[in-house]
């Protein structure tokens, strides 16, 4: 495997090229991105190079996208995680000349990308990593990771989804009507571009070149998105149908969504404060079929990529993630060392105070963590009940 190299995000980041099996378009790679570690480019990817880190986070982007959200990396690393982001094959840093951007015929093809990334950060599936794994996916990346974790139970401790594309914009009825047509085209002309329905409204709300606040490479995240293909859309439809049947993910799942969608063929100022890519109500309904422990957080004013929303909204989103992580993945209680005594106690005598104090403090710490988790769950349940009651009165 190649060494870590400087990244396009600047001196604080570096990238690792992950060679994959070639396909009909030639050589294929994925690219892993991380904050530069203390050991520099030569630091082993899976090494214990994150002081105090107790989690590993792997982030996967959505359609027509790549990783540039450094504020997201700042958040996770401040909360005790080593953050890594993966540019999937034929996206962003991994896109090579002559390749069809984002093209795959099955979302399962990304298993190779994900496994290569996990191996590079020290998660080989053998349970020997010192840190728990959290997967985070945006849009199509959220769909991809949900399917992967359902096929690989126990590999991750938690799943965080940022506006996952779990259902088509026309809901299940529209998807089932379109699926035979798209499936036929996928067999006959798999790479022929479909009509482009992206009018650039989402880019307008995000990019600093327009009305947004973020700077990124428009070659890797074009104004009107990459042209979709029948084979790719058919793969997405199959993935969404699998979700509709239920995934039974055993790990806790957090789903972040905007409170509203604006899916219109003309620009409106509401697009600066709503999701313009997916039907958030349809996705919220579909989310509960991911597993038996799913939390859905709806954020008023959020964009499709929740962490690219206006500052107050994304601050609320980070607060929701932190609250959820504190409940389901709390930082382990510190181990209280027990100082050895010079002499062993006489038979039948009580152990010295130093030996009694250590276990007592450890039990108190563990009890406090359990109590904190119980309180967080109770508060979350109460808030959900209250919101449901209010919604029922409207």
Secondary structure as a PSIPRED ss2 file (coil, helix, strand):
# PSIPRED VFORMAT (PSIPRED V4.0)

   1 X C   1.000  0.000  0.000
   2 X C   1.000  0.000  0.000
   3 X C   1.000  0.000  0.000
   4 X C   1.000  0.000  0.000
   5 X E   0.000  0.000  1.000
   6 X E   0.000  0.000  1.000
   7 X E   0.000  0.000  1.000
   8 X C   1.000  0.000  0.000
   9 X C   1.000  0.000  0.000
  10 X E   0.000  0.000  1.000
  11 X E   0.000  0.000  1.000
  12 X E   0.000  0.000  1.000
  13 X E   0.000  0.000  1.000
  14 X E   0.000  0.000  1.000
  15 X E   0.000  0.000  1.000
  16 X E   0.000  0.000  1.000
  17 X E   0.000  0.000  1.000
  18 X E   0.000  0.000  1.000
  19 X E   0.000  0.000  1.000
  20 X E   0.000  0.000  1.000
  21 X E   0.000  0.000  1.000
  22 X E   0.000  0.000  1.000
  23 X E   0.000  0.000  1.000
  24 X C   1.000  0.000  0.000
  25 X C   1.000  0.000  0.000
  26 X E   0.000  0.000  1.000
  27 X E   0.000  0.000  1.000
  28 X E   0.000  0.000  1.000
  29 X E   0.000  0.000  1.000
  30 X E   0.000  0.000  1.000
  31 X E   0.000  0.000  1.000
  32 X E   0.000  0.000  1.000
  33 X E   0.000  0.000  1.000
  34 X E   0.000  0.000  1.000
  35 X E   0.000  0.000  1.000
  36 X C   1.000  0.000  0.000
  37 X C   1.000  0.000  0.000
  38 X C   1.000  0.000  0.000
  39 X C   1.000  0.000  0.000
  40 X H   0.000  1.000  0.000
  41 X H   0.000  1.000  0.000
  42 X H   0.000  1.000  0.000
  43 X C   1.000  0.000  0.000
  44 X C   1.000  0.000  0.000
  45 X C   1.000  0.000  0.000
  46 X C   1.000  0.000  0.000
  47 X C   1.000  0.000  0.000
  48 X C   1.000  0.000  0.000
  49 X C   1.000  0.000  0.000
  50 X C   1.000  0.000  0.000
  51 X C   1.000  0.000  0.000
  52 X C   1.000  0.000  0.000
  53 X C   1.000  0.000  0.000
  54 X C   1.000  0.000  0.000
  55 X E   0.000  0.000  1.000
  56 X E   0.000  0.000  1.000
  57 X E   0.000  0.000  1.000
  58 X E   0.000  0.000  1.000
  59 X E   0.000  0.000  1.000
  60 X E   0.000  0.000  1.000
  61 X C   1.000  0.000  0.000
  62 X C   1.000  0.000  0.000
  63 X C   1.000  0.000  0.000
  64 X C   1.000  0.000  0.000
  65 X C   1.000  0.000  0.000
  66 X C   1.000  0.000  0.000
  67 X C   1.000  0.000  0.000
  68 X C   1.000  0.000  0.000
  69 X C   1.000  0.000  0.000
  70 X H   0.000  1.000  0.000
  71 X H   0.000  1.000  0.000
  72 X H   0.000  1.000  0.000
  73 X H   0.000  1.000  0.000
  74 X H   0.000  1.000  0.000
  75 X H   0.000  1.000  0.000
  76 X H   0.000  1.000  0.000
  77 X H   0.000  1.000  0.000
  78 X H   0.000  1.000  0.000
  79 X C   1.000  0.000  0.000
  80 X C   1.000  0.000  0.000
  81 X E   0.000  0.000  1.000
  82 X E   0.000  0.000  1.000
  83 X E   0.000  0.000  1.000
  84 X E   0.000  0.000  1.000
  85 X E   0.000  0.000  1.000
  86 X E   0.000  0.000  1.000
  87 X E   0.000  0.000  1.000
  88 X C   1.000  0.000  0.000
  89 X C   1.000  0.000  0.000
  90 X C   1.000  0.000  0.000
  91 X C   1.000  0.000  0.000
  92 X H   0.000  1.000  0.000
  93 X H   0.000  1.000  0.000
  94 X H   0.000  1.000  0.000
  95 X C   1.000  0.000  0.000
  96 X C   1.000  0.000  0.000
  97 X C   1.000  0.000  0.000
  98 X C   1.000  0.000  0.000
  99 X C   1.000  0.000  0.000
 100 X C   1.000  0.000  0.000
 101 X C   1.000  0.000  0.000
 102 X C   1.000  0.000  0.000
 103 X C   1.000  0.000  0.000
 104 X C   1.000  0.000  0.000
 105 X C   1.000  0.000  0.000
 106 X C   1.000  0.000  0.000
 107 X H   0.000  1.000  0.000
 108 X H   0.000  1.000  0.000
 109 X H   0.000  1.000  0.000
 110 X H   0.000  1.000  0.000
 111 X H   0.000  1.000  0.000
 112 X H   0.000  1.000  0.000
 113 X H   0.000  1.000  0.000
 114 X H   0.000  1.000  0.000
 115 X H   0.000  1.000  0.000
 116 X H   0.000  1.000  0.000
 117 X H   0.000  1.000  0.000
 118 X H   0.000  1.000  0.000
 119 X H   0.000  1.000  0.000
 120 X H   0.000  1.000  0.000
 121 X C   1.000  0.000  0.000
 122 X C   1.000  0.000  0.000
 123 X C   1.000  0.000  0.000
 124 X C   1.000  0.000  0.000
 125 X C   1.000  0.000  0.000
 126 X C   1.000  0.000  0.000
 127 X C   1.000  0.000  0.000
 128 X C   1.000  0.000  0.000
 129 X C   1.000  0.000  0.000
 130 X C   1.000  0.000  0.000
 131 X C   1.000  0.000  0.000
 132 X E   0.000  0.000  1.000
 133 X E   0.000  0.000  1.000
 134 X E   0.000  0.000  1.000
 135 X E   0.000  0.000  1.000
 136 X E   0.000  0.000  1.000
 137 X E   0.000  0.000  1.000
 138 X E   0.000  0.000  1.000
 139 X C   1.000  0.000  0.000
 140 X H   0.000  1.000  0.000
 141 X H   0.000  1.000  0.000
 142 X H   0.000  1.000  0.000
 143 X H   0.000  1.000  0.000
 144 X H   0.000  1.000  0.000
 145 X H   0.000  1.000  0.000
 146 X H   0.000  1.000  0.000
 147 X H   0.000  1.000  0.000
 148 X H   0.000  1.000  0.000
 149 X H   0.000  1.000  0.000
 150 X H   0.000  1.000  0.000
 151 X H   0.000  1.000  0.000
 152 X C   1.000  0.000  0.000
 153 X C   1.000  0.000  0.000
 154 X C   1.000  0.000  0.000
 155 X C   1.000  0.000  0.000
 156 X C   1.000  0.000  0.000
 157 X C   1.000  0.000  0.000
 158 X E   0.000  0.000  1.000
 159 X E   0.000  0.000  1.000
 160 X E   0.000  0.000  1.000
 161 X E   0.000  0.000  1.000
 162 X E   0.000  0.000  1.000
 163 X C   1.000  0.000  0.000
 164 X C   1.000  0.000  0.000
 165 X C   1.000  0.000  0.000
 166 X C   1.000  0.000  0.000
 167 X C   1.000  0.000  0.000
 168 X C   1.000  0.000  0.000
 169 X C   1.000  0.000  0.000
 170 X C   1.000  0.000  0.000
 171 X H   0.000  1.000  0.000
 172 X H   0.000  1.000  0.000
 173 X H   0.000  1.000  0.000
 174 X H   0.000  1.000  0.000
 175 X H   0.000  1.000  0.000
 176 X H   0.000  1.000  0.000
 177 X H   0.000  1.000  0.000
 178 X H   0.000  1.000  0.000
 179 X H   0.000  1.000  0.000
 180 X H   0.000  1.000  0.000
 181 X H   0.000  1.000  0.000
 182 X H   0.000  1.000  0.000
 183 X H   0.000  1.000  0.000
 184 X H   0.000  1.000  0.000
 185 X H   0.000  1.000  0.000
 186 X H   0.000  1.000  0.000
 187 X H   0.000  1.000  0.000
 188 X H   0.000  1.000  0.000
 189 X C   1.000  0.000  0.000
 190 X C   1.000  0.000  0.000
 191 X C   1.000  0.000  0.000
 192 X C   1.000  0.000  0.000
 193 X E   0.000  0.000  1.000
 194 X C   1.000  0.000  0.000
 195 X C   1.000  0.000  0.000
 196 X C   1.000  0.000  0.000
 197 X C   1.000  0.000  0.000
 198 X C   1.000  0.000  0.000
 199 X C   1.000  0.000  0.000
 200 X C   1.000  0.000  0.000
 201 X H   0.000  1.000  0.000
 202 X H   0.000  1.000  0.000
 203 X H   0.000  1.000  0.000
 204 X H   0.000  1.000  0.000
 205 X H   0.000  1.000  0.000
 206 X H   0.000  1.000  0.000
 207 X E   0.000  0.000  1.000
 208 X C   1.000  0.000  0.000
 209 X C   1.000  0.000  0.000
 210 X C   1.000  0.000  0.000
 211 X C   1.000  0.000  0.000
 212 X C   1.000  0.000  0.000
 213 X C   1.000  0.000  0.000
 214 X E   0.000  0.000  1.000
 215 X C   1.000  0.000  0.000
 216 X C   1.000  0.000  0.000
 217 X C   1.000  0.000  0.000
 218 X C   1.000  0.000  0.000
 219 X C   1.000  0.000  0.000
 220 X C   1.000  0.000  0.000
 221 X C   1.000  0.000  0.000
 222 X C   1.000  0.000  0.000
 223 X C   1.000  0.000  0.000
 224 X C   1.000  0.000  0.000
 225 X C   1.000  0.000  0.000
 226 X C   1.000  0.000  0.000
 227 X C   1.000  0.000  0.000
 228 X C   1.000  0.000  0.000
 229 X E   0.000  0.000  1.000
 230 X H   0.000  1.000  0.000
 231 X H   0.000  1.000  0.000
 232 X H   0.000  1.000  0.000
 233 X H   0.000  1.000  0.000
 234 X H   0.000  1.000  0.000
 235 X H   0.000  1.000  0.000
 236 X H   0.000  1.000  0.000
 237 X H   0.000  1.000  0.000
 238 X H   0.000  1.000  0.000
 239 X H   0.000  1.000  0.000
 240 X H   0.000  1.000  0.000
 241 X H   0.000  1.000  0.000
 242 X H   0.000  1.000  0.000
 243 X H   0.000  1.000  0.000
 244 X H   0.000  1.000  0.000
 245 X H   0.000  1.000  0.000
 246 X C   1.000  0.000  0.000
 247 X C   1.000  0.000  0.000
 248 X C   1.000  0.000  0.000
 249 X E   0.000  0.000  1.000
 250 X C   1.000  0.000  0.000
 251 X C   1.000  0.000  0.000
 252 X E   0.000  0.000  1.000
 253 X E   0.000  0.000  1.000
 254 X E   0.000  0.000  1.000
 255 X E   0.000  0.000  1.000
 256 X E   0.000  0.000  1.000
 257 X E   0.000  0.000  1.000
 258 X E   0.000  0.000  1.000
 259 X C   1.000  0.000  0.000
 260 X C   1.000  0.000  0.000
 261 X E   0.000  0.000  1.000
 262 X C   1.000  0.000  0.000
 263 X C   1.000  0.000  0.000
 264 X C   1.000  0.000  0.000
 265 X C   1.000  0.000  0.000
 266 X C   1.000  0.000  0.000
 267 X C   1.000  0.000  0.000
 268 X C   1.000  0.000  0.000
 269 X H   0.000  1.000  0.000
 270 X H   0.000  1.000  0.000
 271 X H   0.000  1.000  0.000
 272 X H   0.000  1.000  0.000
 273 X C   1.000  0.000  0.000
 274 X C   1.000  0.000  0.000
 275 X E   0.000  0.000  1.000
 276 X C   1.000  0.000  0.000
 277 X C   1.000  0.000  0.000
 278 X C   1.000  0.000  0.000
 279 X C   1.000  0.000  0.000
 280 X H   0.000  1.000  0.000
 281 X H   0.000  1.000  0.000
 282 X H   0.000  1.000  0.000
 283 X H   0.000  1.000  0.000
 284 X H   0.000  1.000  0.000
 285 X H   0.000  1.000  0.000
 286 X H   0.000  1.000  0.000
 287 X H   0.000  1.000  0.000
 288 X C   1.000  0.000  0.000
 289 X C   1.000  0.000  0.000
 290 X C   1.000  0.000  0.000
 291 X E   0.000  0.000  1.000
 292 X C   1.000  0.000  0.000
 293 X C   1.000  0.000  0.000
 294 X E   0.000  0.000  1.000
 295 X E   0.000  0.000  1.000
 296 X E   0.000  0.000  1.000
 297 X E   0.000  0.000  1.000
 298 X E   0.000  0.000  1.000
 299 X E   0.000  0.000  1.000
 300 X C   1.000  0.000  0.000
 301 X C   1.000  0.000  0.000
 302 X C   1.000  0.000  0.000
 303 X C   1.000  0.000  0.000
 304 X C   1.000  0.000  0.000
 305 X C   1.000  0.000  0.000
 306 X H   0.000  1.000  0.000
 307 X H   0.000  1.000  0.000
 308 X H   0.000  1.000  0.000
 309 X C   1.000  0.000  0.000
 310 X C   1.000  0.000  0.000
 311 X H   0.000  1.000  0.000
 312 X H   0.000  1.000  0.000
 313 X H   0.000  1.000  0.000
 314 X H   0.000  1.000  0.000
 315 X H   0.000  1.000  0.000
 316 X H   0.000  1.000  0.000
 317 X H   0.000  1.000  0.000
 318 X H   0.000  1.000  0.000
 319 X H   0.000  1.000  0.000
 320 X H   0.000  1.000  0.000
 321 X H   0.000  1.000  0.000
 322 X H   0.000  1.000  0.000
 323 X H   0.000  1.000  0.000
 324 X H   0.000  1.000  0.000
 325 X H   0.000  1.000  0.000
 326 X H   0.000  1.000  0.000
 327 X H   0.000  1.000  0.000
 328 X H   0.000  1.000  0.000
 329 X C   1.000  0.000  0.000
 330 X C   1.000  0.000  0.000
 331 X C   1.000  0.000  0.000
 332 X C   1.000  0.000  0.000
 333 X C   1.000  0.000  0.000
 334 X C   1.000  0.000  0.000
 335 X C   1.000  0.000  0.000
 336 X C   1.000  0.000  0.000
 337 X C   1.000  0.000  0.000
 338 X C   1.000  0.000  0.000
 339 X C   1.000  0.000  0.000
 340 X C   1.000  0.000  0.000
 341 X C   1.000  0.000  0.000
 342 X C   1.000  0.000  0.000
 343 X C   1.000  0.000  0.000
 344 X C   1.000  0.000  0.000
 345 X C   1.000  0.000  0.000
 346 X C   1.000  0.000  0.000
 347 X C   1.000  0.000  0.000
 348 X C   1.000  0.000  0.000
 349 X C   1.000  0.000  0.000
 350 X C   1.000  0.000  0.000
 351 X C   1.000  0.000  0.000
 352 X C   1.000  0.000  0.000
 353 X H   0.000  1.000  0.000
 354 X H   0.000  1.000  0.000
 355 X H   0.000  1.000  0.000
 356 X H   0.000  1.000  0.000
 357 X H   0.000  1.000  0.000
 358 X H   0.000  1.000  0.000
 359 X H   0.000  1.000  0.000
 360 X H   0.000  1.000  0.000
 361 X H   0.000  1.000  0.000
 362 X H   0.000  1.000  0.000
 363 X H   0.000  1.000  0.000
 364 X H   0.000  1.000  0.000
 365 X H   0.000  1.000  0.000
 366 X H   0.000  1.000  0.000
 367 X H   0.000  1.000  0.000
 368 X H   0.000  1.000  0.000
 369 X H   0.000  1.000  0.000
 370 X H   0.000  1.000  0.000
 371 X H   0.000  1.000  0.000
 372 X H   0.000  1.000  0.000
 373 X H   0.000  1.000  0.000
 374 X H   0.000  1.000  0.000
 375 X H   0.000  1.000  0.000
 376 X H   0.000  1.000  0.000
 377 X H   0.000  1.000  0.000
 378 X H   0.000  1.000  0.000
 379 X H   0.000  1.000  0.000
 380 X H   0.000  1.000  0.000
 381 X H   0.000  1.000  0.000
 382 X H   0.000  1.000  0.000
 383 X H   0.000  1.000  0.000
 384 X H   0.000  1.000  0.000
 385 X H   0.000  1.000  0.000
 386 X H   0.000  1.000  0.000
 387 X H   0.000  1.000  0.000
 388 X H   0.000  1.000  0.000
 389 X H   0.000  1.000  0.000
 390 X H   0.000  1.000  0.000
 391 X H   0.000  1.000  0.000
 392 X H   0.000  1.000  0.000
 393 X H   0.000  1.000  0.000
 394 X C   1.000  0.000  0.000
